[in-house]
Amino acid sequence: MTSTVILQATGGTSSMLSTIVPMVLIMVVFYFFMIRPQVKKAKEHKKLVAELKKGDKIITTAGIHGRIADLNDTTFLIEVEGGVKIRFDKSAVSLDATKAVTTPAKA
């Protein structure tokens, strides 16, 4: 009985180590494949929104194409076909179509 308790006590350390190492590896892989790319994408979107100016052609997340008619701190007014103007939050910008047209496509 005593030898069983001693074996279990010594085996506990290696068992704990063999449990912690895979968990740490899973967290590292999760960080590099899930969290890091999302943070990078969020920074790029924030930079895109900060560089918007009046007259830029944009596409919103809803798929509306238009030209920026007016900019405020948190919103912008876009003009769509027929002179219709719609106000959107700056976070609704999906793509700057002006830059997308002028930059060459990556192969």
C-alpha positions in Angstrom: 0.0 0.0 0.0 2.8 2.4 0.9 4.7 1.7 -2.3 1.6 2.5 -4.3 1.3 5.9 -2.7 5.0 6.6 -3.3 4.7 5.6 -6.9 1.7 7.8 -7.4 3.4 10.8 -5.7 6.5 10.6 -8.0 4.4 9.9 -11.1 2.3 13.0 -10.4 5.0 15.4 -11.4 5.6 13.9 -14.9 1.9 13.5 -15.4 1.3 17.2 -14.6 4.2 18.2 -16.9 2.8 16.1 -19.7 -0.6 17.8 -19.3 0.8 21.4 -19.2 3.1 21.2 -22.2 0.4 20.3 -24.7 -1.9 23.0 -23.3 0.9 25.6 -23.7 1.5 24.5 -27.2 -2.2 24.7 -28.0 -2.2 28.3 -26.7 0.8 29.3 -28.7 -0.7 27.8 -31.9 -4.0 29.5 -31.2 -2.2 32.9 -30.7 -0.3 32.7 -34.0 -3.1 31.4 -36.1 -6.2 33.1 -34.6 -5.4 36.1 -32.4 -2.4 37.7 -34.2 -4.0 37.8 -37.7 -7.1 39.4 -36.3 -5.2 42.1 -34.5 -3.2 42.8 -37.7 -6.4 43.0 -39.7 -8.0 45.4 -37.1 -4.9 47.7 -37.3 -5.1 47.8 -41.1 -8.8 48.7 -41.0 -8.2 51.4 -38.5 -5.4 52.9 -40.7 -7.8 52.7 -43.7 -10.5 54.6 -41.9 -8.1 57.2 -40.6 -6.8 57.9 -44.2 -10.2 58.5 -45.7 -10.8 61.9 -47.2 -13.6 63.7 -49.1 -14.0 62.5 -52.6 -12.7 58.9 -52.0 -14.7 56.1 -53.5 -15.6 53.5 -50.9 -17.6 50.3 -50.4 -19.4 49.8 -47.1 -19.8 46.5 -45.3 -23.4 46.5 -46.6 -22.1 46.5 -50.2 -23.1 50.1 -50.9 -20.7 51.8 -53.4 -20.4 55.6 -53.2 -18.1 58.6 -52.9 -17.5 60.4 -49.6 -19.3 63.8 -49.6 -18.6 64.8 -46.0 -16.5 63.5 -43.0 -17.1 63.9 -39.3 -15.3 62.5 -36.3 -17.3 59.2 -36.2 -19.4 59.3 -39.3 -19.2 60.1 -43.0 -21.8 61.0 -45.6 -21.6 59.1 -48.9 -23.2 60.1 -52.2 -24.6 57.2 -54.2 -26.0 57.2 -57.7 -28.8 59.8 -58.3 -27.4 62.3 -55.8 -28.7 60.4 -52.8 -26.7 60.9 -49.7 -26.5 58.4 -46.8 -24.7 58.8 -43.5 -22.7 55.8 -42.1 -20.5 55.1 -39.2 -16.8 55.1 -40.1 -16.5 51.5 -39.0 -18.9 50.5 -41.8 -16.1 51.1 -44.4 -15.1 47.8 -46.0 -12.8 48.9 -48.9 -11.4 52.1 -50.3 -12.2 51.6 -53.9 -10.0 54.5 -55.0 -6.9 52.7 -53.8 -8.1 49.3 -54.9 -8.4 50.6 -58.5 -5.1 52.4 -58.6 -2.9 49.7 -56.9 -1.9 46.6 -59.0 -3.3 43.2 -58.0 -0.9 40.9 -56.2 -0.1 37.7 -58.1 
